[in-house]
Amino acid sequence: MDVPDYHLPPAAIAQVPAPRRDSARLLVALGQDVQHKRVADLPDLLGPGDVLVVNTSRVVPARLALHKDSGGAAEVLLLEPRPGQPGGFQALVRPGRRLPPGTVLYAGGHPVVEVGERLADGSREVNSLVEDLGAFGSVALPPYIHHPLEDPERYQTVYAQRPGSVAAPTAGLHLTDEVLRACGRRGVEVATVDLAVGLGTFRPIKVARVEQHAMHSERYSIPAATWEACRSRRRVVAVGTTTLRALESAAASGILEGRTDLFIRPGHPFRVVDVLLTNFHQPRSTLLVLLEAFAGPGWRDLYAVALGEGYRFLSFGDAMIVARHVPD
């Protein structure tokens, strides 16, 4: 299939979060008519028998601004720990060609990491020389965000727990404790998964056809209680594409904890998720492919409505809630 695309005006890309998390606008497409609400209205859209599933992964301070012993600037972006190598990470380093294996990088004269070998995908091994790398890092905002974030916690969900993500599960940034409690009072069960969001979520599809794209891999874990809730409840509402990917990966593999490179494309047999709460995604992204698989080709009309109504797009933007498309 052709890579899904649309024109996204730069002015539509949100550069800062909404004043209140749940004040973000919410485009509702659960029936034939489109409605315009706020995330604070989410409990009114759900009810007894629904399970609302959230991704509790926490964003790590993965961007390290360092320097060589000569004083030249260098940057390390930690992607994830290297299995079986304590203190070892897969990372992106810049300027890569000027950082041969064995190069030690510093922060204020303190040795922080040693750069290792190049890996098959172009990333690098790095080895920590300190006990807590996070103390030298900052959160890596998406490349289309050009303004510094005043409060770093606004790039974390209110329920974030296990550190591991390079990028936030952004649909969940809109939810508040008050919204979740209101969902509970409506008889909605709130359940959790953990999927470590990788840098691949930002990478556009650069090939001509979707089928030619190599999907990135991410670690996920689903508690048995969440899986049981999803099997027994009336509707499963996934908060974000990462939550949906974790649940559908488990359904496809029968494994509740592991790694997934599942690429959800049109024709995917959805087995778990009925409703998706999600942000508005970048053109030519794997997330947009997932949306077309889930919501059908009507996503284009919904995006046109959102742009026409002045919705804010991407990580700090507004959200939509959409039911799974059932082909005629």
C-alpha beads as a LAMMPS data file, in Angstrom:
LAMMPS data file: protein, C-alpha beads

328 atoms
327 bonds

1 atom types
1 bond types

-500.0 500.0 xlo xhi
-500.0 500.0 ylo yhi
-500.0 500.0 zlo zhi

Masses

1 110.0

Atoms # bond

1 1 1 0.000 0.000 0.000
2 1 1 1.020 3.615 -0.466
3 1 1 2.389 5.399 2.591
4 1 1 -0.426 7.482 4.174
5 1 1 0.281 11.173 3.883
6 1 1 -1.394 14.558 4.348
7 1 1 -0.393 18.203 4.507
8 1 1 0.403 19.309 8.061
9 1 1 0.912 23.074 8.313
10 1 1 3.747 23.910 10.747
11 1 1 1.376 26.256 12.596
12 1 1 -0.799 23.255 13.530
13 1 1 2.047 21.551 15.443
14 1 1 1.628 22.226 19.166
15 1 1 4.847 23.513 20.720
16 1 1 3.669 23.524 24.340
17 1 1 1.154 21.412 26.275
18 1 1 -2.377 22.604 26.987
19 1 1 -2.682 24.732 30.173
20 1 1 -4.377 21.783 31.901
21 1 1 -3.838 18.227 30.762
22 1 1 -7.548 17.431 30.444
23 1 1 -8.386 20.767 28.795
24 1 1 -7.019 19.408 25.507
25 1 1 -9.671 19.156 22.819
26 1 1 -11.091 15.738 21.963
27 1 1 -12.500 14.880 18.539
28 1 1 -15.048 12.107 19.095
29 1 1 -15.699 9.607 16.290
30 1 1 -17.552 6.781 18.021
31 1 1 -20.573 6.850 15.728
32 1 1 -21.713 8.429 12.504
33 1 1 -21.568 11.991 13.853
34 1 1 -18.339 13.714 14.838
35 1 1 -18.418 15.588 18.147
36 1 1 -16.039 18.141 19.634
37 1 1 -15.377 17.785 23.354
38 1 1 -12.547 18.008 25.895
39 1 1 -10.518 15.184 27.415
40 1 1 -12.220 16.068 30.700
41 1 1 -15.411 14.732 29.073
42 1 1 -13.921 11.258 28.530
43 1 1 -15.763 9.619 31.472
44 1 1 -19.099 10.580 29.880
45 1 1 -18.126 8.648 26.730
46 1 1 -17.409 5.438 28.646
47 1 1 -19.472 3.302 30.970
48 1 1 -19.906 0.071 32.931
49 1 1 -18.237 -2.877 31.274
50 1 1 -15.497 -0.827 29.604
51 1 1 -11.808 -1.274 30.413
52 1 1 -9.502 1.702 29.870
53 1 1 -5.923 0.520 29.325
54 1 1 -2.964 2.878 29.819
55 1 1 0.778 2.560 29.237
56 1 1 2.657 3.243 32.475
57 1 1 6.160 3.449 30.979
58 1 1 8.165 6.400 32.261
59 1 1 10.376 8.554 30.029
60 1 1 14.043 8.454 30.988
61 1 1 16.443 11.458 30.784
62 1 1 18.095 9.904 27.732
63 1 1 19.795 12.910 26.090
64 1 1 23.325 13.479 27.365
65 1 1 25.095 16.719 26.387
66 1 1 28.793 15.830 26.828
67 1 1 32.234 16.754 25.508
68 1 1 35.457 15.061 24.443
69 1 1 38.666 15.500 26.408
70 1 1 39.648 18.042 23.753
71 1 1 36.578 20.102 24.644
72 1 1 34.621 19.339 21.461
73 1 1 30.881 18.927 22.003
74 1 1 29.253 15.510 21.711
75 1 1 25.761 14.173 22.300
76 1 1 24.586 10.718 23.325
77 1 1 20.951 9.650 23.039
78 1 1 20.364 6.462 25.014
79 1 1 17.944 4.116 23.260
80 1 1 17.782 1.142 25.633
81 1 1 19.963 -1.053 27.862
82 1 1 22.025 -3.793 26.202
83 1 1 20.765 -7.195 27.401
84 1 1 23.265 -9.006 29.603
85 1 1 25.658 -6.052 29.679
86 1 1 25.413 -4.137 32.986
87 1 1 26.009 -0.454 32.265
88 1 1 25.851 -1.045 28.524
89 1 1 23.414 0.825 26.277
90 1 1 22.422 1.077 22.653
91 1 1 22.655 4.745 21.725
92 1 1 22.929 7.341 19.004
93 1 1 26.067 9.477 19.222
94 1 1 27.036 12.704 17.495
95 1 1 29.337 13.494 15.781
96 1 1 29.539 9.751 15.145
97 1 1 32.457 9.706 12.692
98 1 1 34.614 11.696 15.092
99 1 1 33.942 9.371 18.030
100 1 1 35.821 6.118 17.384
101 1 1 35.442 3.131 19.735
102 1 1 37.179 3.804 23.018
103 1 1 36.403 7.533 23.077
104 1 1 35.532 8.732 26.588
105 1 1 32.985 11.536 26.874
106 1 1 32.818 13.916 29.818
107 1 1 30.476 16.244 31.667
108 1 1 32.327 19.118 33.318
109 1 1 35.541 17.118 33.323
110 1 1 33.884 14.032 34.834
111 1 1 34.071 10.868 32.668
112 1 1 30.520 9.706 31.929
113 1 1 30.465 7.189 29.045
114 1 1 32.818 5.318 26.782
115 1 1 31.760 4.972 23.154
116 1 1 31.823 1.426 21.776
117 1 1 31.370 -0.326 18.448
118 1 1 28.899 0.524 15.720
119 1 1 25.856 -1.771 15.565
120 1 1 24.134 -3.121 12.463
121 1 1 21.439 -0.413 12.432
122 1 1 23.966 2.433 12.675
123 1 1 23.574 3.013 16.403
124 1 1 26.474 2.560 18.827
125 1 1 27.318 0.702 21.965
126 1 1 28.116 2.954 24.921
127 1 1 29.242 1.936 28.388
128 1 1 28.397 3.949 31.472
129 1 1 31.281 5.102 33.645
130 1 1 28.989 6.412 36.393
131 1 1 26.420 4.827 38.649
132 1 1 23.477 7.016 37.538
133 1 1 23.558 8.178 33.926
134 1 1 20.199 9.902 34.409
135 1 1 21.864 12.483 36.626
136 1 1 23.700 13.775 33.543
137 1 1 20.766 13.634 31.125
138 1 1 17.613 15.423 30.095
139 1 1 14.387 14.292 28.452
140 1 1 14.666 14.107 24.669
141 1 1 11.704 15.998 23.222
142 1 1 10.516 15.150 19.702
143 1 1 12.464 16.878 16.918
144 1 1 9.462 18.970 15.876
145 1 1 9.274 20.610 19.335
146 1 1 11.354 23.780 19.168
147 1 1 10.526 25.344 22.543
148 1 1 12.006 24.216 25.877
149 1 1 9.583 22.576 28.279
150 1 1 9.108 24.605 31.456
151 1 1 7.942 21.619 33.521
152 1 1 9.596 18.295 32.520
153 1 1 6.771 16.392 34.235
154 1 1 4.432 17.522 31.450
155 1 1 6.261 15.009 29.248
156 1 1 5.333 12.254 31.707
157 1 1 1.915 10.730 32.288
158 1 1 0.477 11.137 35.801
159 1 1 0.638 7.331 36.199
160 1 1 4.184 6.803 34.835
161 1 1 6.040 4.089 36.764
162 1 1 8.800 1.945 35.239
163 1 1 11.564 3.971 33.531
164 1 1 12.352 2.801 30.039
165 1 1 10.897 5.017 27.304
166 1 1 12.835 7.440 25.147
167 1 1 9.572 9.109 24.059
168 1 1 6.346 9.584 25.989
169 1 1 3.174 7.593 25.291
170 1 1 1.652 10.926 24.357
171 1 1 -2.076 10.126 24.321
172 1 1 -1.796 9.515 28.057
173 1 1 -0.351 12.985 28.679
174 1 1 -3.929 14.296 28.587
175 1 1 -5.243 12.167 31.435
176 1 1 -5.447 13.365 35.038
177 1 1 -6.114 11.617 38.315
178 1 1 -9.514 13.333 38.353
179 1 1 -10.444 11.952 34.919
180 1 1 -9.363 8.457 35.909
181 1 1 -11.332 8.598 39.167
182 1 1 -14.395 9.820 37.263
183 1 1 -14.014 6.870 34.890
184 1 1 -13.969 4.562 37.904
185 1 1 -17.169 6.091 39.254
186 1 1 -18.765 5.357 35.872
187 1 1 -17.941 1.676 36.300
188 1 1 -14.925 1.739 33.993
189 1 1 -12.015 -0.482 34.966
190 1 1 -8.583 1.128 34.532
191 1 1 -5.864 -1.386 33.638
192 1 1 -2.190 -1.036 32.729
193 1 1 0.461 -2.240 30.312
194 1 1 4.117 -1.291 29.972
195 1 1 5.633 -0.671 26.546
196 1 1 8.983 1.117 26.353
197 1 1 8.492 3.696 23.606
198 1 1 11.533 3.784 21.333
199 1 1 13.003 6.438 19.080
200 1 1 11.583 4.578 16.078
201 1 1 8.203 6.101 16.843
202 1 1 9.533 9.398 15.376
203 1 1 11.086 7.928 12.250
204 1 1 9.117 8.630 9.081
205 1 1 8.598 5.927 6.482
206 1 1 11.120 6.685 3.741
207 1 1 10.353 3.811 1.364
208 1 1 7.784 3.959 -1.425
209 1 1 5.529 1.239 -0.062
210 1 1 4.448 0.508 3.506
211 1 1 5.348 -3.169 3.116
212 1 1 9.003 -2.244 2.538
213 1 1 9.413 -0.501 5.907
214 1 1 11.430 -2.290 8.613
215 1 1 9.522 -1.889 11.880
216 1 1 11.417 -1.076 15.068
217 1 1 11.277 -3.375 18.088
218 1 1 10.087 -2.445 21.584
219 1 1 9.888 -4.169 24.966
220 1 1 6.405 -4.754 26.434
221 1 1 4.802 -6.332 29.483
222 1 1 1.121 -6.988 30.224
223 1 1 -0.032 -8.005 33.732
224 1 1 -2.206 -11.116 33.859
225 1 1 -4.970 -9.062 35.511
226 1 1 -5.012 -6.637 32.567
227 1 1 -5.202 -9.483 30.076
228 1 1 -8.084 -11.064 31.969
229 1 1 -9.919 -7.728 32.100
230 1 1 -9.515 -7.309 28.339
231 1 1 -10.925 -10.783 27.751
232 1 1 -13.957 -10.273 29.955
233 1 1 -15.035 -6.645 29.560
234 1 1 -17.530 -5.112 27.122
235 1 1 -15.186 -2.708 25.324
236 1 1 -11.413 -2.368 25.450
237 1 1 -10.346 1.270 25.139
238 1 1 -6.629 1.676 24.449
239 1 1 -5.010 4.957 25.492
240 1 1 -2.472 5.471 22.750
241 1 1 -0.987 3.502 19.898
242 1 1 1.651 2.022 22.223
243 1 1 -1.024 0.459 24.429
244 1 1 -2.819 -0.874 21.365
245 1 1 0.429 -2.303 19.993
246 1 1 1.217 -4.085 23.270
247 1 1 -2.249 -5.648 23.509
248 1 1 -2.409 -6.720 19.877
249 1 1 1.152 -8.105 20.079
250 1 1 0.159 -10.299 22.995
251 1 1 -2.941 -11.453 21.150
252 1 1 -0.928 -12.326 18.049
253 1 1 1.877 -14.119 19.890
254 1 1 0.208 -15.457 23.033
255 1 1 3.086 -13.931 25.027
256 1 1 2.383 -11.340 27.745
257 1 1 5.978 -10.163 28.137
258 1 1 8.751 -9.816 25.593
259 1 1 9.669 -7.743 22.554
260 1 1 7.481 -6.832 19.620
261 1 1 8.186 -5.688 16.092
262 1 1 4.538 -5.992 15.101
263 1 1 3.740 -3.574 12.268
264 1 1 -0.007 -2.961 12.354
265 1 1 -1.170 -2.254 8.803
266 1 1 -4.523 -2.299 7.010
267 1 1 -5.797 -5.848 7.015
268 1 1 -4.514 -6.542 10.549
269 1 1 -7.013 -8.797 12.402
270 1 1 -7.668 -6.813 15.572
271 1 1 -8.330 -9.228 18.415
272 1 1 -8.462 -7.020 21.508
273 1 1 -8.958 -3.264 21.103
274 1 1 -12.364 -1.775 20.282
275 1 1 -11.738 1.962 20.816
276 1 1 -8.568 4.040 20.495
277 1 1 -7.778 7.330 22.242
278 1 1 -4.860 8.857 20.363
279 1 1 -3.124 12.056 19.331
280 1 1 -2.921 13.370 15.767
281 1 1 0.142 11.844 14.115
282 1 1 2.865 12.872 11.709
283 1 1 2.458 12.360 7.960
284 1 1 4.135 9.221 6.584
285 1 1 4.528 7.658 10.036
286 1 1 3.965 4.100 11.211
287 1 1 1.441 5.511 13.686
288 1 1 -0.617 6.883 10.817
289 1 1 -0.499 3.450 9.164
290 1 1 -1.790 1.964 12.428
291 1 1 -4.583 4.532 12.525
292 1 1 -5.660 3.653 8.980
293 1 1 -5.655 -0.025 9.908
294 1 1 -7.818 0.660 12.954
295 1 1 -10.144 3.452 11.828
296 1 1 -10.215 2.806 8.084
297 1 1 -9.709 5.322 5.282
298 1 1 -12.103 7.714 7.032
299 1 1 -9.171 8.981 9.094
300 1 1 -8.513 11.440 6.280
301 1 1 -11.904 13.067 6.759
302 1 1 -11.365 13.216 10.521
303 1 1 -7.965 14.851 10.100
304 1 1 -9.428 17.341 7.626
305 1 1 -12.107 18.234 10.180
306 1 1 -9.498 18.593 12.933
307 1 1 -7.304 20.870 10.831
308 1 1 -10.290 22.922 9.763
309 1 1 -11.416 23.322 13.385
310 1 1 -7.982 24.389 14.588
311 1 1 -7.029 21.279 16.562
312 1 1 -3.401 21.135 17.681
313 1 1 -1.343 18.242 16.305
314 1 1 1.422 15.851 17.437
315 1 1 2.853 15.147 20.898
316 1 1 1.627 18.224 22.797
317 1 1 -1.500 18.590 20.696
318 1 1 -5.126 17.560 21.074
319 1 1 -6.608 14.080 20.837
320 1 1 -9.257 11.989 19.143
321 1 1 -11.218 8.944 20.233
322 1 1 -12.268 6.602 17.471
323 1 1 -14.044 3.253 17.218
324 1 1 -12.553 0.355 15.280
325 1 1 -13.663 0.341 11.651
326 1 1 -15.608 -2.733 10.581
327 1 1 -15.439 -3.159 6.780
328 1 1 -18.760 -3.534 4.978

Bonds

1 1 1 2
2 1 2 3
3 1 3 4
4 1 4 5
5 1 5 6
6 1 6 7
7 1 7 8
8 1 8 9
9 1 9 10
10 1 10 11
11 1 11 12
12 1 12 13
13 1 13 14
14 1 14 15
15 1 15 16
16 1 16 17
17 1 17 18
18 1 18 19
19 1 19 20
20 1 20 21
21 1 21 22
22 1 22 23
23 1 23 24
24 1 24 25
25 1 25 26
26 1 26 27
27 1 27 28
28 1 28 29
29 1 29 30
30 1 30 31
31 1 31 32
32 1 32 33
33 1 33 34
34 1 34 35
35 1 35 36
36 1 36 37
37 1 37 38
38 1 38 39
39 1 39 40
40 1 40 41
41 1 41 42
42 1 42 43
43 1 43 44
44 1 44 45
45 1 45 46
46 1 46 47
47 1 47 48
48 1 48 49
49 1 49 50
50 1 50 51
51 1 51 52
52 1 52 53
53 1 53 54
54 1 54 55
55 1 55 56
56 1 56 57
57 1 57 58
58 1 58 59
59 1 59 60
60 1 60 61
61 1 61 62
62 1 62 63
63 1 63 64
64 1 64 65
65 1 65 66
66 1 66 67
67 1 67 68
68 1 68 69
69 1 69 70
70 1 70 71
71 1 71 72
72 1 72 73
73 1 73 74
74 1 74 75
75 1 75 76
76 1 76 77
77 1 77 78
78 1 78 79
79 1 79 80
80 1 80 81
81 1 81 82
82 1 82 83
83 1 83 84
84 1 84 85
85 1 85 86
86 1 86 87
87 1 87 88
88 1 88 89
89 1 89 90
90 1 90 91
91 1 91 92
92 1 92 93
93 1 93 94
94 1 94 95
95 1 95 96
96 1 96 97
97 1 97 98
98 1 98 99
99 1 99 100
100 1 100 101
101 1 101 102
102 1 102 103
103 1 103 104
104 1 104 105
105 1 105 106
106 1 106 107
107 1 107 108
108 1 108 109
109 1 109 110
110 1 110 111
111 1 111 112
112 1 112 113
113 1 113 114
114 1 114 115
115 1 115 116
116 1 116 117
117 1 117 118
118 1 118 119
119 1 119 120
120 1 120 121
121 1 121 122
122 1 122 123
123 1 123 124
124 1 124 125
125 1 125 126
126 1 126 127
127 1 127 128
128 1 128 129
129 1 129 130
130 1 130 131
131 1 131 132
132 1 132 133
133 1 133 134
134 1 134 135
135 1 135 136
136 1 136 137
137 1 137 138
138 1 138 139
139 1 139 140
140 1 140 141
141 1 141 142
142 1 142 143
143 1 143 144
144 1 144 145
145 1 145 146
146 1 146 147
147 1 147 148
148 1 148 149
149 1 149 150
150 1 150 151
151 1 151 152
152 1 152 153
153 1 153 154
154 1 154 155
155 1 155 156
156 1 156 157
157 1 157 158
158 1 158 159
159 1 159 160
160 1 160 161
161 1 161 162
162 1 162 163
163 1 163 164
164 1 164 165
165 1 165 166
166 1 166 167
167 1 167 168
168 1 168 169
169 1 169 170
170 1 170 171
171 1 171 172
172 1 172 173
173 1 173 174
174 1 174 175
175 1 175 176
176 1 176 177
177 1 177 178
178 1 178 179
179 1 179 180
180 1 180 181
181 1 181 182
182 1 182 183
183 1 183 184
184 1 184 185
185 1 185 186
186 1 186 187
187 1 187 188
188 1 188 189
189 1 189 190
190 1 190 191
191 1 191 192
192 1 192 193
193 1 193 194
194 1 194 195
195 1 195 196
196 1 196 197
197 1 197 198
198 1 198 199
199 1 199 200
200 1 200 201
201 1 201 202
202 1 202 203
203 1 203 204
204 1 204 205
205 1 205 206
206 1 206 207
207 1 207 208
208 1 208 209
209 1 209 210
210 1 210 211
211 1 211 212
212 1 212 213
213 1 213 214
214 1 214 215
215 1 215 216
216 1 216 217
217 1 217 218
218 1 218 219
219 1 219 220
220 1 220 221
221 1 221 222
222 1 222 223
223 1 223 224
224 1 224 225
225 1 225 226
226 1 226 227
227 1 227 228
228 1 228 229
229 1 229 230
230 1 230 231
231 1 231 232
232 1 232 233
233 1 233 234
234 1 234 235
235 1 235 236
236 1 236 237
237 1 237 238
238 1 238 239
239 1 239 240
240 1 240 241
241 1 241 242
242 1 242 243
243 1 243 244
244 1 244 245
245 1 245 246
246 1 246 247
247 1 247 248
248 1 248 249
249 1 249 250
250 1 250 251
251 1 251 252
252 1 252 253
253 1 253 254
254 1 254 255
255 1 255 256
256 1 256 257
257 1 257 258
258 1 258 259
259 1 259 260
260 1 260 261
261 1 261 262
262 1 262 263
263 1 263 264
264 1 264 265
265 1 265 266
266 1 266 267
267 1 267 268
268 1 268 269
269 1 269 270
270 1 270 271
271 1 271 272
272 1 272 273
273 1 273 274
274 1 274 275
275 1 275 276
276 1 276 277
277 1 277 278
278 1 278 279
279 1 279 280
280 1 280 281
281 1 281 282
282 1 282 283
283 1 283 284
284 1 284 285
285 1 285 286
286 1 286 287
287 1 287 288
288 1 288 289
289 1 289 290
290 1 290 291
291 1 291 292
292 1 292 293
293 1 293 294
294 1 294 295
295 1 295 296
296 1 296 297
297 1 297 298
298 1 298 299
299 1 299 300
300 1 300 301
301 1 301 302
302 1 302 303
303 1 303 304
304 1 304 305
305 1 305 306
306 1 306 307
307 1 307 308
308 1 308 309
309 1 309 310
310 1 310 311
311 1 311 312
312 1 312 313
313 1 313 314
314 1 314 315
315 1 315 316
316 1 316 317
317 1 317 318
318 1 318 319
319 1 319 320
320 1 320 321
321 1 321 322
322 1 322 323
323 1 323 324
324 1 324 325
325 1 325 326
326 1 326 327
327 1 327 328
